[in-house]
Amino acid sequence: MPMPREDINVPKEDRGAAPTMRVLQGLENNSSSVRLQAALAVGTAPDPEFIGKLIERCAIEPEFSVREILTWALTRHAASMTVPVLLDEVRSERAQARSQALHTLSKIGDRRAWPAITPALLSDTDDEVARSAWRAAVVLVPEGAERELALVLATQLGRGERETQLSLSRALIALGEVMLPVLDAATRDLDPRVRAHAIATERLWRDPEAGFEFAIEEAKRIVALGGAGQEGR
């Protein structure tokens, strides 16, 4: 059977080079759909030689949908190969690199990454990084360390706008009942934004169907009227 034309004059040991190069070029293509297809190809046929490029692309990829597939592709590789490189990324000066690395670590779920979830990351000045760190933390936290994590997360109560506050509330709720005493203390904080966020989070814990918008508006009303966090429980 004749050899396909694209392999003519290509040394046997190099015949995989052309497809590899096409995938690497695809990850850098100007078209987001081409980049997405390239990331899908890598995830479908995992190969350690792509890990570095996937992580490099995560740090600069502008499209959310493509970043999600890049993360998926990384989860398709062995954690022993991806986690060490991702841990380097969480110390990057580039906010998106930190955020996406944390997001990917949360999807991999390897608790060996827990020591990298530092208080500095949990209070990162970039909201997206902080939100990714909160999500990763509640996935990676070792059994028995939930209360300590709740204490650190509680220092961020009142931070940011709706999406940031909702992310923090969800992270605290994911820790379970262990976070309730921490929230109770926060309902008496001197900062009214902290008090309102703590009350809203507790109400959302007790009544998930209420929705965050209702919970936060009700909490603001209570704080404005000078009510204590114990009211309405």
N, C-alpha and C positions, 0 to 999 in steps of 0.2 A: 504493500500500500504506500503511495507516494507521501512524502512528508509535507505538511501544510506549508504554504509559501512563507509565512512569517517566521518559520523556524529554519529556513534554508540559510546556510552560512552562519548560523548562530551556534557557538560551541554548546555541546550538550549541557555542561555545568551552568551555562548562563541562560537557559531557556525559560527559567522562571523570572528573569530580571525584567523583561518587557511588561508582563502583567503587573508586577510589583510597582514599576515606575508609573504605570498608568493610574494605579490606585493612589499613589503618593501625589501625583499631579492633580488627580481628581479632588483630593482634599484641599487643594489650594485654588481650585477653579473659581472664576468670578461668579459663576452661577450657583446659587444656594442649592438648587435641586441636584446639580452634579456633585456637590460636596456631600449632600445627604446620601446619595446613592453610593458614593465611595465609602462613606462611613458604614453603611449597611453591608457593603461587600466585605469590609474588614471584620465586622462582627459575625458575619455568616461563616467566614473561614478564618478564625483567629490565627494570628501569627505574631510571635513576640517581637519581630522586627518592626512592627507597626506601632508598638506601644508608645515609644517616644514621640512619634509624629502625632498620634491621637492626642496626647497630653499637651503637646505644643499647640495644636490647633484649638483645643479647649480654651486656652488662655486668650485667644484673639477672635474666635468665631462670633460674628455679630448676631446670627440667627438662633433664636431659642430652640426651634425644632431641630436644627442641625446639632446644637450642643447636646440635646437629649440623646440623639443617636450616637454621638461620640462617646457619651457616658455609657450607653448600652454596650457599645463595641468594647469599651474597656472592661466592663463587667464580664465579658465573654472570655477574657484571658485569665490566666491563673493569678489569684490574689498575691501569691508569693512574688510575682513579677511586677504587678501594677502598684501594690500598696507602697513599697519603698519609694517609688518615683513620685507618687501622689503626695507622700509625706514631705518630700522636698518642695513640692508646689505650694503647700499651705504656708510656706515661709516666703513665698514670692513677693516682690514689691508690687506686682500687678494685681489689682483687686479681683479682676475676673479670674485670674489663675487661681487665687486662693479660694474664691467662691465655688468655682467649678470642681476643683480638687476635693473640697469638702463635700460637695453634692455627690460626687462619684464615690467617695469613701462611705457615705451613708447608704448608697445603693449596694456596695460590696458587703458592708456589714461585718467586716473583720475587726474584732475588738482589739487586735494588736495595735490598731491605729489610735486607740483611746488616749494615750499620753500626749498625742499631738493636739488634742482639743484643749487648749490652754485658756485661762481666763482672758488673756489678751485677745484671742480669736473670738471668744464669746462676747466680747465687748468691742469688737473691731469698729472703727469709725465709719466704715462703709456698711450701709444697711444690708446690702445683698450678701456680703461676706458674713456678717453677724447672723443673718437669717439661715444661711447654709450651715453655719457652725452650730446653731441651736438644733436644727434638724439632725445633723450628724451626731450631736452629743446624746440625744435621747435614744438613738439607735445603738450607739457604741458604749454607753455607760455600763460599767461592770455592776453586777448585782451587789447591793449594799452601799453603792455610792450615789444613789438617787437623791438623797437629802442634800448632800454637799453640792450636787449639781443644781438643785432647786434654789439653793441659797445664792449661787452665782447668777443664775438666770434672773432671779428676782431683782438684782441690781440694775437690770435693764427695763424694768417696768416703767411705763410712761414714755418710753422712747418712740420717736418717729410718728408716722401717720398710720392710717388704718391697716394697711397690708403688713407693716412691720409689727404692729401691736398684735394683730391676729396671729402672726407666725409665732410670736413669743407665747401667747396664750395657749396655742396648740401644743407647743413644746412642753410647757408646764403641765398641762392636762395629761399629756402622754406619760408623765412620770407617775401618775396615779395619786393615791391619797397622801403619800409621803410629802407632797408639796403643799397640802392644805394649811399646816401651821405657818409655813413661810408666807403664804398669801395672807393669812389672818394678820400677821405682823405688819404686812405692807398696807393693809387697809387703814392703819393708823399712822402712816408716813406723813411727814410735814408737807410734802409736795402733793398738791391736789391731783395732778396727772397720774402720779404713782398710785394714789388711793383709788382713783376711778378705774384705772387699768386692773388693779388687783381685785376690786369688787366685781368688775365685768368678767374677769377670768373665772372667779369662783362661781358666779352665777351660770356661766357657760358650762362649767364642770357639772353643776347640779342639774342644769336643764339644757342639754345640747340642742334641743329643738328650738330654743328661743332665738338663736342666731346672734352673731357678735354685734351687729349694728344695734339691735334692741338692747343687748346687755350693756354695751358701752354708753348708750344714751341714758339708760336708766341709772347707771352708775354715776354719770356726770350730774344727773339731777339730784341724786342722794348727796353727793359731795357738795354741790352748790347750796343745798338746804342745811348743810352742816351735820348730816346724818352720819352715824357710825357704820362701819362695815357689817355690824351684826344685824342691822335693820333688814327686814324682809326675808330673813333666812327661814 
